[in-house]
Amino acid sequence: MYICICHGVTDNKIKHAVENGAVTMKLLAQELKVGSQCGKCCKCTKRVLNNKLIEIVEESPVAA
């Protein structure tokens, strides 16, 4: 699904960027340009970012 129409960024592109270390809105904006034009995508981008971070945490083994 397209999240940022201005720059053609999909949810999958955001998830891939998060997996590769873009774990903040600032880093996503630098890498994918999300939120840098009209800003209407910021809320949805944050939702995708947070959900992906939660997914990563839940998948990682707990260190004892």
KAQUINOR-V747084 format. One record per pair of residues at least 6 apart in sequence whose C-alpha atoms are under 8 Angstrom apart, sorted by the first residue. I is the first residue (numbers start at 1). J is the second residue. D is the distance in Angstrom with one decimal. If there is no record, write none. Layout:
I/J/D ; I/J/D
This chain:
1/10/5.4 ; 1/11/5.8 ; 1/12/7.7 ; 2/8/6.6 ; 2/9/5.8 ; 2/10/4.2 ; 2/11/6.3 ; 3/9/5.8 ; 3/10/5.2 ; 3/11/6.0 ; 3/41/5.9 ; 3/44/6.7 ; 3/45/6.7 ; 4/10/6.8 ; 4/34/6.1 ; 4/35/7.5 ; 4/40/7.8 ; 4/41/5.3 ; 6/37/6.6 ; 6/38/7.5 ; 7/32/7.7 ; 7/33/6.8 ; 7/34/7.0 ; 9/32/7.1 ; 9/34/7.2 ; 11/45/7.7 ; 11/48/6.7 ; 14/28/7.3 ; 14/32/7.8 ; 14/45/7.6 ; 14/48/7.3 ; 14/49/7.1 ; 15/48/7.2 ; 15/49/6.9 ; 15/52/6.3 ; 17/23/8.0 ; 17/28/7.1 ; 17/31/7.8 ; 18/28/7.8 ; 18/49/7.0 ; 18/52/7.2 ; 18/53/7.6 ; 22/28/5.5 ; 22/31/7.6 ; 23/49/7.2 ; 23/53/7.6 ; 24/49/7.7 ; 25/45/7.9 ; 25/46/7.0 ; 25/49/7.9 ; 28/34/6.6 ; 29/35/6.3 ; 29/36/6.6 ; 34/41/6.9 ; 34/42/7.2 ; 34/45/7.6 ; 35/41/5.9 ; 35/42/5.4
